[in-house]
Amino acid sequence: MIAAIVASALFMQNLDSSAIATALPAMARDLGEEPARLGVAVTSYLVSLTVFIPFSGWVADRFGAKRVFMAAIVVFTLASLLCARSTGLGELVGARVLQGMGGAMMVPVARLLLLRQIRKDEMLSAMTWLTMPAMIGPISGPPLGGFLTDAFGWRSVFLINLPIGVIGLALVAWKIPRVPPADPGPPDRLGLLLLGLALALFMFGLETVGRGVVPRGLPVAGLVLGFGLGWAAVRHCRRVPRPALDFSLLRIPSFNMAALAGSLFRTGAGATPFLVPMLLQVGFGKSASQAGLVSFATALGALAMKPLAQPILRRFGFRRVLVGMALLSAAGIAICAAFTPAWPLTAIFLALALGGLFRSLQFTALNTLAFADLPMARLSAGTSFFGTLQQLAPALGVVLASATLEASAALAGRPAVAVADFAMGFLVAAGVVIASAPFFARLAPDAGEAVSGHQARRPPS
């Protein structure tokens, strides 16, 4: 019951993200922007999530996880209203940043509420229950976003969060037990400042480099300063007793692999939800409704995999599943490069559904493995660290996709992106995904076996 209720937060966030991806071309026309540049409406939200997530664990401990969770739902819902009332790209980005602040407290704290009430052997089942309701968001998001955009305009896409937020808030207040606040000590203010500035500057540089939207030297300066502040933040966090991000967690092999190699996988996979609706509308000339109906195949495949995740992981273990799904997911993304207007929409639908099936199992395995060997006392630090990387990777994926589209068009001498540029975007994304496979192969055969129930074969002593 608790898993299903806290999943309302994931449902609202995933519905929002997937519906907006379908509405981007309409938003671009209304705001007078190039469709590829509207990626900033996605990345600004994801960057805000990433910047504020490191603070979520401390805030949840200090003020109580349930109280923080409810406040985050309120902020997210009100920010959605501001997004709907935006009249320019600047206002939209500002409202998305506020929305990201709410999401930064909402999703990691939701996971923390659940993890504190389950045993290790219940974790895989609980994570499945947590993510299954949340998958309804991506399933309903693309078609709902397309229908709303065509019928009422893109602003209505943000307004659907209002009733969802109210219902979720009522269920949390009614059913989730109160978690008393603790004394986590003072926050690492310097670490939070360094991390926030580093992430914001780095993503600003990636988003604007080579696009001519700001003076030429600013993107490079942002990248250099972002790297420099990031290096300083890592050095600082490794020296203080209560860091903003606890890098000592990376000494735990299962957490290390899920966090770092998992981020590489998420970056490549994160480009796909941005590329597919754009290809269908900009490249193939489909309406937002048609693009939404086809795009939701990925999430439908993902939902179909959820009940199968537990028996598959019990049979094969984390290592073989992670390696296999990385290879199959890369193939599923690469095949999208072959899409042309001559492809029947049914064939595109089936290809996307199959790719969603593979990526869903990979995400479930990564989300569970990350916490498989964490002691209870380090759950807050783990959710903050993992949540930061989990949100940074899709932002990098959107930036990677946008940059690949524009670079491919520029190299070909085209004034606007074409179908061939989208093919290059999918191939680059598939290459990033497949690069994670060798890292997963380094996992121990018995990694996370207390959670998966898989008994690896051991050599005789």
N, C-alpha and C positions, 0 to 999 in steps of 0.2 A: 504493500500500500504506500509506504513512504517513497519507495523507488518510483512508483507511478506518479505520485504527486510532485516530487521534485523534478521529474521529467517535464513537467509543464513549463519550467524555465527553459529547458533545452528545446522543447517544442516551439515556444515563442521565438527564440533566437534563430533556430533553423528555418522556421517558416519565413521570418523576416529576411534572412540572407538569401534564401533560394527564390523568394518572390521578387526581390529587388533585382536579382540577376536577369530575370525575364523582362523587367520593366526598364532596364538601362537604356535601350535605344529610344524609347518614348521619352524618357527623362532628358536624354541628350537633345532631342528635337525641341522640346519645350524650353529648355534652358539655353539653347543656342550653343551647344558644345559638341565636339567630336565624340562619337560613341566610345572609342577606345579610351579617351581621357576621362570618361565617367567612371573608370575604374577607381578613381580617387574616392568616390562615394562608398565603395566597398573597402578599400584599404584604410581610409581614415578611421572607419569603425574598428577594423581589425587591429590597427596600430594602437588605438585608444584602449582596446581590450588588453593588448600586450603590455602597455605601459602601466596600467593600474592593477593587473592581476597579481604582481608580486606583493602588493599591499593587502590582498584579500585574506590570506591566512592570519596575519596579525590582527586585522580588524575583526574577523570572525571569533578569534580567541578573546579579544578584549571586550567586545560588546555582546557576544553570544551569537552563534551561527544562525539561529532561527530569526532573530531580530534583524541581522544584517541581510539575510536572504529576502525578507519581506521588504525592507527599504530598497534593495536593489531592483526588485520587480516594479516598485513605484517609479523609480528614476527611469528605468528602461521604457515604461509605458508612457510617461509624460514626454520623454525625448522623442518617441515615435510620433506623438502629436505635433511636436515642433518640426519634425522632418516633413510632415504632410503640409505644413503651412509655409515651407520655404519657398522663396521667390527667386533665388539665385544659387549658384554653385557654392558660394561662400557660406551662405546660411545653411544649406544642406549639409556641408561638411562639418560645420559647427555643431549642428544638431546630432549628426552621426557620432561625433566625438563624445558628446554627452551620453548618447545611447550606449556607446562602448564602455563608458565608466560604469553604467548600471550593469551591463553584461559581465564586466570584469569581476564584480562582486557576486553576481547571480549564479553563474555556472560553476566556478570552483567551489563556492560555499555549498551549492546543492550536492556536489559530489562528496564534500566533506561530511555533510549531514548523514549521508548514506553510509560512508565507509566506517564511521565511528560506531555503527550499530550492527555490524555483520562480522562473522568469523571468516577466516581465510578460505575455508572450504565452501563458503557461500558466495565468495566474491564474484566468480565468473557468472553465476546465475543472477546475482544482483545487478551486475553491470549490463547483462543482457536485458533485464527488466527495465533498467534505467534508460537504455538507449532505444529500445523498441518503441515506446510512446514518442520519444523525441524524433524518430524517423518519420512520423506522420507529418512533421513540418516540411521536410524536403519533398515528400510525396505530394502533399497538397499545395506546396508553395508555388512551383512553376505553373501548373494549370490555373490555380486560383489567381496568381499574379498576372498571368496573361489575360484571363477573362476580366478581371477588375480593370486592368490597364485599357483594354479595348472598350469596355463598357462605361467606365467612370473616370478614367484617367489614372496616371501613375500615383497620384497622392492617396488614392484609396488603398493602395498596397500597405502604406504605413498605418492607416486607420484600423486595419484588422487586428493590430496588436492591442487595442484598447479593451475590447471585451475579453480577450484571452488573458490579459494581465489582471483584470478584475477577478475573473474566475479562479485563476491560479493563486492570487493573494488570499481569497476566501478559503480555499482548500488548505493552504499552508497554515493559516491562523487556526483552522478548525482541527486538523488531524495530526500535525507534526508536533511532537513534544518539545517543550522548551529546553534549550541547551544553555546552562548557566555560563556566564562569562568567566574567564580565568584571568590570571595576571601574566601575560607573555613578556613582561618587561617593556622597556621603551623601544619604539620602532627604530630601525636603522635608517634614519632620515637621509644621511649622506648617501648611503647605498641606493635608496629609492630615487633620490634626485639624479644621481649619476646614471642609473639604469634607464629612468624615464627619458632624460635628455638624449642618451645614446640611441635608444630605440626610435625616438621621434625624429632625430636628425638623420639617422641612417635610412629610415623609410622615406623621409622627405627627399633625400638625395636620389634614391632608387626611383621614386615616383616621377620626378621632374627631369632627370638627366636626359639630355638630347631631345626634349620636347618643345623647347622654346617658350614655355609658359612662365618662366622666371628668368632674370638675368643669367647669362651663361655661366658665371663662376659660382653661383649659389649651390647648384646640385653637387658639384665636386667638393665644395667646402662642407656641405652637409655630410657627405659620405666620409670625408677625412675626419671631421670632428666626431661623427658617430662612432667610427672605429676607435679613435683615441679615447673617447669617454667610456666606450664599452670595455676597453682594455683596463682603464683605471677602475671601472666598476667591479670587474672580476678580481683584480688585485685587492681591492678594498674588502669585498665580500669574503675572500679567503682568509682575511686577517681578523675580522671582528667576531665576537662570540655569538651574536644573534643577527646574522646578515639578512639583507633583503632577499637574496637568493642564496640558498645553502648549497654551495657547489660540492660539499663533502658527500652529498647524496649520490653523486656520480661514481663514488667508490663501490656502490652496490651494483653488481653487474647487470641485473635485470632492469633496474631503473635507468642505468646508463644507456643500455641498448634501446629501450622504449623511448627515451627522451631524445637522444642524438640521432641514431639511425632512423628512428621513427619520424623525426622532424624532416629528414631528407625525403622520406617517402611522402609525407604530408605536403611538402612544397610542390612536388610534381603533381600529386593528385589534386591539390588545391587549384591548379590552373584549369582543370576540366569544367567545373561548374560555371566558370566565367566564359570559357571559349564556346561551349556548346550552344547556349541561347544566342550568343552573338553571331555564330556561324549561321544558324538557322534563319535569323532575321536579316542581318547585314549581308551575308553571303548568298543565301538561298531566297531571300525575299519573302519569307513566311511571316504571318502575323504573330503578334505576341501570344495569342491564344494557341495557335498551332505549335509555336516553339515551346510553350509551357507544357502542352500535352506530351510532346516527344521528350522533353528534358526530364520529366518526372520519372521516366523509365529507370534512370540511375538509382533513384531513391527506392523505387519499387523493388528492384533487384536487391538492394541493400536490406530492405525489410524482410524479404524472403529468406535471406541468409541468417537472420538473427536466431531463430529457433535451432538452427543447425550448428551454431558456433560451438556450443558446449560439447556435443558428442565428437565433433571433428577435432577439437583441441585435446580432448581426452584420448582419442585414438592416435594422433600423430605428434602431439606435444608442440610447444611454442616454436622451437627452432625450425622444424620442417614446415610448419604452417606459414611462418613469417617469410621464409625464403621462397616457398612455392607461390604464395599470394603476391609477393613483390614481382615475380616474373610474369604471372598471369595478369596482374593489374597493369603492368607496363604494356603487355600485348593488347589489352582492352583499350588503353588510351591511344596506342599507336594506330589501331585500326580506324580510329576516328579521322586520321589524316587522309583516308581513302574516300571519305564522304564527298559526294558531288550532288548537284541538283537532280541528277538522273537516278539516284538511289531512292527506292520507295521509302516512305516514312516508316512503314512497318519494319523494314530491315534495319533502319537506323535505330528505331525503338528497341528492337531485340539486341542489337550490339551494345547499346547503352545499358540495358538491363543486365546483361552478362557482366559487363565491366563493373557495375555497381555491386553485383554479387561478390566479386573477388575483393573489392576495396572494403566492403562492409566487414568481412571476416578479418581482414588485416587491421582495421581500426579497433574492432572488439578485442583482438589479441593484444594490440599495443596498449590500449586503455587499461586492460587487466594486468598485464605483465608489469606495468610501471609501479603498481602498488602491491604486487605479489609478495615481496620480501621486505616491505617497509614496516618498521615497528610502529605501534600505535602512537607513540609520543612524537613521531616525525611526520604524521599524516598532514598536518597543516603546512609544514614546509614543503612536503612533496606535492600537494595539490597546487601550491603557488608556483613552484618551479615548473612542474609539468604543464600546468595551465598556461604559463607564459609562452613556452615553446609551442604548445598546441595551437595557440592563436597566432603566433608569429609566422609559423610555416604557411598557412593559407594566404596570409597577406603577401608573403614572398612569392607564393604561387600566382597570385593575381598580377603582381608587378612583373614577374617573369613572363606571363602570358601577354600582357600589354606591351612590354618592351620587345618581345619576339615579333609580335604583329607589326609594330611600327618599323623595326629594323628590317624585316623581310620586305615590307613594302618599299622602304627607302632604297634598299639594295637593288630592287627590281625597277626602280625609277617610277613607281606608281604613286599618284597623289593620294590615293585612299587604299585601305586594305581590301584584298580580294580573297577568293577561296583558297588560292595557293598559299597565302600568308597564314591562314588558319591551319593548313596542313603542317606547316613548319612549326607552328605553336604546339600542336599535339605531339609532334615527334620530339621536340625539345623536352616537353613535360614527361613523355615516356622514358627518355634517357635519364632524367633525374630520378624517376621512380626505380628504374632497374639498377641504378647505382647504389641503392640501399641494400640490395640482396647480399653482396659479399660481407657486409657488416653483420647482418642477421645470421649468416652461416657461422660466425664466430661464437654464437651462444653455446652454452653447455647443453648437452642433450637433455639433462634433467632440469633445465631452467624453469622455474615457476610450477614445478610438479605438484606442490601442495595446493595450488589453486586449480590447475587443469585436471588433476587426477591421473595424468599420464605417467606411466611407469617406464622410464627409459631402461633399455638393456645395459647392464653394467658388465664389464669384463670380470671373469672369475678371479678371485683373490688367490 
